[in-house]
């Protein structure tokens, strides 16, 4: 995402760092959607999410790694835009990486860590006010340039 369009990436990452808690959607055993509150961490160039264990969120992502993540919209003003990510959550099992992460971030044990492999990134912004306002939707998928739609 950052190499495709650094400005777009910075705007999306700003939404995920502006507040601590976001909403993660994953799939239950029967395929129904389930949502969770979660935190996102940017570490060594990756977006990560962790979870205490045992947790249903961990079970859901281990069974089916597909996810959608919606950044906390903040105060409702749309300042900075509305960011959403989709992709696959890949469990980090490399002991050296987990040890380094633990040393640097100090998560409460026991925990599971997932690296987010993105398949789409969307940022919806409102430009202007009132009747003159324009909705701008920018999206990015791997191997493609940022696409912009205005309404």
GUMI-817175 format. One record per residue (C-alpha): x, y, z; residue number from 1. Coordinates in nm, 2 decimals, padded with zeros to 4 digits. Layout:
<recs>
{rec {X, Y, Z}, NUM}
...
</recs>
This chain:
<recs>
{rec {00.00, 00.00, 00.00}, 1}
{rec {00.27, 00.24, 00.09}, 2}
{rec {00.47, 00.19, -00.23}, 3}
{rec {00.17, 00.22, -00.45}, 4}
{rec {00.07, 00.56, -00.32}, 5}
{rec {00.25, 00.70, -00.01}, 6}
{rec {00.00, 00.98, 00.04}, 7}
{rec {-00.30, 00.75, 00.03}, 8}
{rec {-00.13, 00.51, 00.27}, 9}
{rec {-00.05, 00.78, 00.52}, 10}
{rec {-00.41, 00.90, 00.52}, 11}
{rec {-00.54, 00.55, 00.58}, 12}
{rec {-00.28, 00.48, 00.85}, 13}
{rec {-00.37, 00.81, 01.02}, 14}
{rec {-00.72, 00.68, 01.07}, 15}
{rec {-00.59, 00.37, 01.24}, 16}
{rec {-00.36, 00.56, 01.47}, 17}
{rec {-00.60, 00.84, 01.55}, 18}
{rec {-00.79, 00.63, 01.80}, 19}
{rec {-00.70, 00.30, 01.98}, 20}
{rec {-01.01, 00.09, 01.92}, 21}
{rec {-01.15, -00.03, 01.58}, 22}
{rec {-01.40, -00.29, 01.46}, 23}
{rec {-01.29, -00.62, 01.32}, 24}
{rec {-01.53, -00.85, 01.13}, 25}
{rec {-01.46, -01.21, 01.08}, 26}
{rec {-01.66, -01.53, 01.01}, 27}
{rec {-01.80, -01.78, 01.26}, 28}
{rec {-01.79, -02.16, 01.21}, 29}
{rec {-02.13, -02.14, 01.03}, 30}
{rec {-02.02, -01.85, 00.80}, 31}
{rec {-02.21, -01.58, 00.99}, 32}
{rec {-02.03, -01.25, 01.04}, 33}
{rec {-01.91, -01.16, 01.39}, 34}
{rec {-01.76, -00.83, 01.50}, 35}
{rec {-01.51, -00.75, 01.76}, 36}
{rec {-01.35, -00.45, 01.91}, 37}
{rec {-00.97, -00.46, 01.84}, 38}
{rec {-00.65, -00.26, 01.84}, 39}
{rec {-00.42, -00.24, 01.54}, 40}
{rec {-00.04, -00.21, 01.56}, 41}
{rec {00.20, -00.10, 01.30}, 42}
{rec {00.53, -00.27, 01.36}, 43}
{rec {00.83, -00.32, 01.13}, 44}
{rec {00.62, -00.22, 00.83}, 45}
{rec {00.34, -00.46, 00.90}, 46}
{rec {-00.01, -00.40, 01.03}, 47}
{rec {-00.08, -00.64, 01.32}, 48}
{rec {-00.35, -00.73, 01.55}, 49}
{rec {-00.32, -00.93, 01.86}, 50}
{rec {-00.55, -01.11, 02.10}, 51}
{rec {-00.55, -01.26, 02.44}, 52}
{rec {-00.61, -01.63, 02.44}, 53}
{rec {-00.84, -01.81, 02.47}, 54}
{rec {-01.06, -01.59, 02.25}, 55}
{rec {-01.33, -01.66, 01.99}, 56}
{rec {-01.16, -01.40, 01.76}, 57}
{rec {-00.85, -01.62, 01.75}, 58}
{rec {-01.06, -01.93, 01.68}, 59}
{rec {-01.25, -01.74, 01.40}, 60}
{rec {-00.93, -01.62, 01.23}, 61}
{rec {-00.75, -01.95, 01.26}, 62}
{rec {-01.04, -02.13, 01.10}, 63}
{rec {-01.10, -01.87, 00.83}, 64}
{rec {-00.84, -01.58, 00.80}, 65}
{rec {-01.06, -01.35, 00.60}, 66}
{rec {-01.14, -01.02, 00.78}, 67}
{rec {-01.27, -00.67, 00.73}, 68}
{rec {-01.14, -00.39, 00.96}, 69}
{rec {-01.32, -00.06, 01.00}, 70}
{rec {-01.13, 00.23, 01.16}, 71}
{rec {-01.30, 00.40, 01.45}, 72}
{rec {-01.48, 00.69, 01.28}, 73}
{rec {-01.40, 00.93, 01.57}, 74}
{rec {-01.63, 01.21, 01.65}, 75}
{rec {-01.86, 01.16, 01.34}, 76}
{rec {-01.73, 01.47, 01.16}, 77}
{rec {-01.56, 01.25, 00.88}, 78}
{rec {-01.24, 01.45, 00.95}, 79}
{rec {-00.96, 01.25, 00.80}, 80}
{rec {-01.20, 01.01, 00.63}, 81}
{rec {-01.35, 00.67, 00.70}, 82}
{rec {-01.10, 00.39, 00.64}, 83}
{rec {-01.17, 00.02, 00.58}, 84}
{rec {-00.94, -00.27, 00.51}, 85}
{rec {-01.00, -00.63, 00.40}, 86}
{rec {-00.77, -00.92, 00.36}, 87}
{rec {-00.63, -01.23, 00.54}, 88}
{rec {-00.50, -01.24, 00.90}, 89}
{rec {-00.20, -01.46, 00.90}, 90}
{rec {-00.09, -01.59, 01.24}, 91}
{rec {00.27, -01.50, 01.33}, 92}
{rec {00.44, -01.82, 01.45}, 93}
{rec {00.81, -01.74, 01.40}, 94}
{rec {00.95, -01.76, 01.76}, 95}
{rec {01.22, -01.49, 01.69}, 96}
{rec {00.96, -01.24, 01.56}, 97}
{rec {00.73, -01.31, 01.85}, 98}
{rec {01.02, -01.26, 02.10}, 99}
{rec {01.12, -00.94, 01.93}, 100}
{rec {00.76, -00.81, 01.93}, 101}
{rec {00.72, -00.91, 02.30}, 102}
{rec {01.04, -00.73, 02.39}, 103}
{rec {00.94, -00.41, 02.21}, 104}
{rec {00.56, -00.40, 02.27}, 105}
{rec {00.51, -00.59, 02.60}, 106}
{rec {00.17, -00.74, 02.52}, 107}
{rec {00.00, -00.92, 02.81}, 108}
{rec {00.06, -01.29, 02.80}, 109}
{rec {-00.07, -01.52, 02.67}, 110}
{rec {-00.14, -01.37, 02.33}, 111}
{rec {-00.17, -01.45, 01.96}, 112}
{rec {-00.04, -01.21, 01.69}, 113}
{rec {-00.17, -01.18, 01.34}, 114}
{rec {-00.01, -01.00, 01.04}, 115}
{rec {-00.27, -00.84, 00.81}, 116}
{rec {-00.23, -00.92, 00.44}, 117}
{rec {-00.44, -00.66, 00.27}, 118}
{rec {-00.66, -00.73, -00.04}, 119}
{rec {-00.84, -00.40, -00.04}, 120}
{rec {-00.80, -00.06, 00.12}, 121}
{rec {-01.08, 00.21, 00.10}, 122}
{rec {-01.08, 00.56, 00.23}, 123}
{rec {-01.40, 00.76, 00.20}, 124}
{rec {-01.37, 01.14, 00.25}, 125}
{rec {-01.61, 01.43, 00.25}, 126}
{rec {-01.47, 01.74, 00.06}, 127}
{rec {-01.65, 02.06, 00.13}, 128}
{rec {-01.96, 02.14, 00.33}, 129}
{rec {-02.34, 02.14, 00.28}, 130}
{rec {-02.47, 02.13, -00.07}, 131}
{rec {-02.12, 02.18, -00.22}, 132}
{rec {-01.98, 01.87, -00.04}, 133}
{rec {-01.84, 01.60, -00.25}, 134}
{rec {-01.79, 01.24, -00.14}, 135}
{rec {-01.45, 01.10, -00.25}, 136}
{rec {-01.39, 00.73, -00.23}, 137}
{rec {-01.04, 00.61, -00.29}, 138}
{rec {-00.96, 00.24, -00.31}, 139}
{rec {-00.65, 00.03, -00.36}, 140}
{rec {-00.61, -00.34, -00.43}, 141}
{rec {-00.28, -00.53, -00.48}, 142}
{rec {-00.12, -00.47, -00.82}, 143}
{rec {-00.35, -00.18, -00.91}, 144}
{rec {-00.32, 00.20, -00.89}, 145}
{rec {-00.54, 00.39, -00.65}, 146}
{rec {-00.89, 00.44, -00.79}, 147}
{rec {-01.09, 00.75, -00.71}, 148}
{rec {-01.47, 00.79, -00.74}, 149}
{rec {-01.65, 01.11, -00.65}, 150}
{rec {-02.02, 01.15, -00.59}, 151}
</recs>
